[in-house]
Amino acid sequence: MALIDPAHPFFRPRWRRVVVVVACLGWALIEIITGSPGWAMLFGGAGLYAAYVLLITTPPEDSE
């Protein structure tokens, strides 16, 4: 069972996939800055997982 479905129409444009990854990793950075390492690890892991699923294993969008 996948946590993120890269075949969902929402994730078709590449910019949306990038925004999801940047948002997760950005929030992890905010948590590090505010001194919450547990939350930082959680969001960092989510961001890395999202990057793997949405950016590395998903083929590029079709040019239309």
C-alpha positions in Angstrom: 0.0 0.0 0.0 1.5 3.3 -1.1 1.2 6.4 1.1 1.3 8.7 -1.9 -0.4 7.7 -5.2 1.7 9.3 -7.9 -0.9 8.3 -10.5 -3.5 10.6 -9.0 -4.4 13.4 -11.4 -3.5 16.0 -8.7 0.2 15.0 -9.1 0.3 15.1 -12.9 2.0 18.6 -13.1 5.6 18.4 -12.0 5.4 21.7 -10.2 2.8 20.3 -7.8 5.0 17.4 -7.0 7.9 19.7 -6.3 5.8 22.0 -4.1 4.7 19.0 -1.9 8.3 17.9 -1.4 9.6 21.5 -0.7 6.7 22.1 1.8 7.5 18.9 3.8 11.3 19.6 3.8 10.7 23.3 4.6 8.5 22.5 7.5 11.2 20.1 8.8 13.7 23.0 8.6 11.3 25.2 10.6 11.0 22.5 13.3 14.7 22.2 13.5 15.0 25.9 14.0 12.4 26.0 16.7 14.0 23.1 18.6 11.7 20.2 17.9 13.8 17.4 16.6 11.1 14.8 16.7 8.8 16.7 14.5 11.7 17.6 12.3 12.5 14.0 11.8 8.9 13.2 11.0 8.5 15.9 8.4 12.0 15.3 7.0 11.1 11.6 6.5 7.9 12.5 4.9 9.7 14.9 2.6 12.3 12.4 1.6 9.6 9.7 1.0 7.6 12.2 -1.1 10.8 13.1 -3.1 11.5 9.5 -3.8 7.9 8.6 -4.9 7.0 11.9 -6.7 10.3 13.0 -8.2 12.5 9.9 -8.6 10.2 7.0 -9.4 7.5 8.9 -11.2 8.0 9.4 -15.0 7.9 13.0 -16.2 4.6 14.4 -17.3 3.4 14.2 -20.9 3.9 17.3 -23.0 0.6 18.5 -24.3 
